[in-house]
Amino acid sequence: MLKVEGLEAAYGDSQVLFGISFAIAAGEVVTLLGRNGMGKTTTVNSIMGLVRPRAGRVIIEGRDVAGEPPHRIAKCGLGLVPEGRQIFPTLSVEENLVATAANRFGPPRWTLERIYGLFPRLQERSRNMGNQLSGGEQQMLAIGRALMTNPKLVILDEATEGLAPLIRQEIWICLKALKQEGEAILIIDKNVDALAAFADRHIILEKGRVVWSGNSAALVADPVLKDRYLHV
């Protein structure tokens, strides 16, 4: 589904990514882990074209899209839930969802009705403006908006950051439902325990490099690994 090969990126003269490589198969859930400032968001932004890679390839179903504009990359089937949510504040919940609706790959899997089924709270607030929602509701809306593009891969940057515990639990339940639906997911989050119970594989970044990758069993079984690369 997605293959990243030798990805390098920089902000001006400051290089951030140094040869990042990994792959995600259809229907697979993969995490990017690491402490703050290790290159996770830059990796996502480089994949999506929001940061132009200095080197490397971003291959979506055989097509190298590295360096293409974000809208073209999105049309290849990537749906982004960005850090900070970035919903449209002066559009209603329903307008936010309808604005991104797309059907590029056959009959749509995700419709307005299905999003409301996944997040009943959004249906209750359908006429509220984006800036009238709580943080948790905004995150639900950001996920719903990404799904309305009917993507082949959903990317979530800081999926539950800053949310109340009960709302975080709702988000995890939703993400597990997406996995059961067969959605491919790339996810960044700090809740390693929740990710270990949910994801198929994990990739740890340290100073812009992949320093470890493996499954949940290997991650949970190695406390030294978590202490070295994940704990503040």
Phi, psi and omega in degrees: 000304178226133175228126177250127185230117173058038186287127175233142180210156182211157169247103186065234180271357183264106179284137185246321180248138185230080173074045179289131178220134172191172180219153177229126178273164177301133178079004183265146176250121184232141179250152166250119183242161177148160178292169178301140176082013182267355175112009184294307181294323177297323176298312179299313182294329176289321176299317185278355180085005178284336169238128181281120181297145175280329179200166176101178183231146172237106189250119177249111181048048174090352182254126177278115183249007183304127177088354177284160180297151183304322183293328178288322178294318178300322181294343176283352175117022177254129177245124186254131167254098192283160172300134183084001173073306175054041173287167179278111191290332184257013171253151177289168176305311182295321178295322175303317183288313183293328183299331184256002185299133179212156182216082187258345191232043181099194181304137184292133174279328185243120178240173178303319181296320180290324176296317178295328175292325179286322181233080180305331180298327179293323177295321178297329183254021190302331182263357177283147175288157180303323182281001176261003183266154171288169179301318179295320178293323177296322179292320175301318180295320179297321177293314179300320179298318178295319180293330180294345173280357183051060185281163171271337179218129176258130179246123180242120179258113184059069189299324184233018183299129174076010182264152177295152184307317181294324178290320177302318179299319178298319180296317180296321177298318178299315182294324175295323176295321178296320178298317178296333176285350181091015178288135169281136186223135168245124190227138171248131175195158181267350183276086186296321181297316179295320179294321181296329180278354190239320190269159177275317182219160182227143177235124180256130177254142174220116179052045174079013179231149173283119181251347178197146170212147181175183182271178184295322181300317179292323180293313182294327185282354186237083180297331178297323178299314180294320180295323185285320190246343190243330182279143179286000000 
